[in-house]
């Protein structure tokens, strides 16, 4: 029989091997700028590296950090939650490759949450750096991005409701049935925590985008005033309204939704429409 003294070195050995694997994989991905493969409309494409290998190593890394990790198989709605959330948590200006890599490392849990370090001003910097033939194109880009995000939210919030319904049933079963061992209890609770962590991340990402678009509009109004101000503000208002479904669970984190309009926009002459309040 192997004694406790023999188990401790083995346990430390497993920890060291896992830590080494995480560091090597993370360094390799960061060095190569390895972002998640995407298809049309920012949807993720299947990839063995990103869908299988990285999550396996990431789960071990998360466990080492003391985060909840469940060995349970995922339901169809949990898989859908992961797929749909990617379009929200990926940076809206993924041209800055390091942010896309950071988001992928966080998604696969190779690193702890890093999204709180993102600067919302980066979106405006991305617009300014773009080689647009017309200054109007930047306004059009901001409006199109805000509307595209707004379209993602109703189906995502529907999946959130389905996942939370399943989690409520999962926890209710734990409460009314006996005969389950401690591992089953821990795995079920860990899965609920994992789902809520992903929903919260998506909520923070939406809050980040709203603040980023608001800052970009304000600064574009100074740098390149445009008759598209009204339409772009309307697009942002559409996104803010659509994001209300996430606020119900306290998902909006560091970047809160803007308050009701208080500061009037400045007239810029003979505009085609009124200047929407900010």
N, C-alpha and C positions, 0 to 999 in steps of 0.2 A: 504494500500500500504506500502510496506516495504521501509524504507528510506535508504540513503547511509550509515548512521551510523550503521544500522543493517547488511548491506552487508559486511562491512569491517571485523568484527569479524568472520563472516562465511568464508570469503575468507582466512583469516589467519588460520582458523581451517582446511580448506582443504589443505593448504600448509603444515601445521604441520603433518597432517595425511599422506599425500603423502611422506613427508620426512621421517617419522617414518617407513612407509612401505618399502621404499627404503633401509634404513639403516638395518632394520631387515632382509630383503631378501638378501642383499649383504653380511652381516655378516654370515648368515646361509650358504650361498653358499661357501664363502671363508673358513669357518671353516670345512665344510664337503668336501672341495676339489671337488666341483660339477662342472665338466667340461661337455661340450656338448657331448652327446652320439654319437659315431661314428661307422660306419660299415666298409666295405671293402674299402681299399685305402684312408682312412681318410675322407670318405664322411659322412655327418651328417645323423643320424637316426632321424625319427620323434619323438617328445617328447612334451607332453602338457606343461610341466614346461618350457622348453627352447624355444618352438615355440609360445606359447600363453601367459602364465602368466608373464614370465620375460619381454618380449617385451612391454606388456601393462604397467607394472609398470615402465619400462625403459623409455617409451615415456613421462610419467609424469615427471620423473626425468630430462630428457633432456629439457623439456619445462621450468622447474624451473631454469635450468642453462642458459636459454636464447637461446638454440639451436633451429634450425628450426624443427618443427614436423608437418607432414601432416596427416590428417585423411583420405586421399584418399585411396581407395582400391588399391592394387598393381597389376600391369600388370603381365602377365606370364613371360615376359622377366625380369622384376624387381625381381620377385621371383627367377628366374634362376640366376640372378646376385648375389643375396644373397647366394644362395646355392653354386655356383662355387667359390665365393670369400673366403668361409670358408677354403677351402683347401690351400689357399695362406696365409691368415692372421693368421691361427693357427701356433704357434711356431714350427719350424722344429725339436726341441728337447723337445717335450711335456712331456718328462719324468720329467722335472721340473714342477710339477703340478701347481705351483702358476702362471706360465706364461700362462698355458692353461686356468686357472680360470680367469685371468686378461683379456685374449682375449675374453672369453665368456661374461664377464661383459661389456666390451666395445661394443661387437657386439649387445647385447640387450639394450645398452645405459643406463644401471644402473649406470655406471660411465662415466666420460669424457675419452677422448683418453689417454691411458697409454702406447701405443706401442713405443713411442719415448724414453721411459725409459729402454727399453730392451737392454742388452749388447750383441753385436754380438759375443763376445768371449765366450758366454755361449755354443755355438754349439761345439767348440773345447773341452771345459770342459766336455760336454756330451759324446763326443767320447772317451776322455781319461778315463772317469769313467766307461765306458762299459767293461764288463767282456768278452773280446774277446780272443779266443784261439790263434789267430795269429794277429800280427800287420798289416798284409796285409788287414785284414777284415775292419779296420778303413778306409783305403784308398778306398776300395770297397764301403763302406757305403757312404762316401762323394760323390763319383762319381755317385752312384745310386740316392742319394737325389737330386743332381743338375739336373740330366737328368729327374727325375720324375717331378720336378718343371717346367722344360722346356716344358714338354708335356702338362701341365695344361694351359699354356699361350695362345696358338692359339684359343682354344674354348672360353676362358674367354674374350679375346680381341674382339672376334666376338660378344659376348653378350654385351660388353661395347658399341660397335658401334650401336647395335640395340637399346639399352637404350637411348643413346644420340640422335639417330634419333627420337625416340618417344618424348624425352624431347624438342627437337627443334620444333617439330610439336605442342606440348602442349603450348609452349610459343608463337608460331606463332598464334595459335587460340586466345590466350588472346589478342594479339595485333590487330586482325582484327574483332573480334566480340564484340558487346556491350551487355548490359543487364546482365552482370555477377556482382555479389556482391563482396564486398571486401574480404569476407571469401574465395570465390573461387579463387580469385587472390592469396591470401596469401597461400592457401593450395597447389596450383599448383607450386608456386615458392619454397615452402618448400620441396616439393617432389623432384624437380630438385636438390636442395641443398643437400638433403639426399643421392640421387644417386651419386652425385659428391663426397661427403664425403666418401662413401664406396669405390668408384673407387680409390680415393687418398690413402686410407688406404691400399688397395691391392697393389698399386704401392710402397708405403713405405715398405710393407712387403717383396716384391720381392727384393727391394734394400737392405734390412736388410739381406736377405738370401744370396745374392751375396757377400756382405762384410763378412758375417759369414763363408761362404765356402772358400773364399779367405784367411782369417786368419787361418782357420783350415789347409788348404793345406800348407801354409807357415810354420806353426809350426810343422806339421807332418813331413815336409821335414827335419827339424832339429832333431826332437825326434826319428822318425823311418823312415829313408830314404827308398825309395821304387822304384822299376822299374815301379810302377803304376803312377808315377808322371805325365808322358806325358798324359796318358789316363784320369786322373782326371782333369788335366788342360783343356783338350779338352771338358770334360763334363761341366765344368764351363763356357767355351767359348760358348757352345751351349745355356746355360741358359741366358748368357748376350745378345746373339743375339736375342733370343726369346723375351726378355724383351723390345725390341725396340718398340713394339706396345703400351706399356704403357707410354713410354716417350713422345709420341706425345701430350698427354694432360697435361704434367707437373706433372704426377702422382708420379714419383719418388721423394721422399721427402728428409728426413734427410740423408739417406744413398745413396749418388749418385753412379751411375754406375762407375766402374773402368775405368780409361783412357786407351788409347791404350798402348800395351806392350812397356815398356822402359827398364826394368832391366832384363838382361839375367839370366836364371837359371844356377846354377853351375853344371858342369858334375859330375856324381857320379861313374865314372868308365865305365865298359862295359855294358851300358844300351842297351835295345832292340830297343829303338827309341830315337829320339832327345829330348832334354829337351825344352819344350815349353816355350817361353818367358812369363813373368808375367807382 
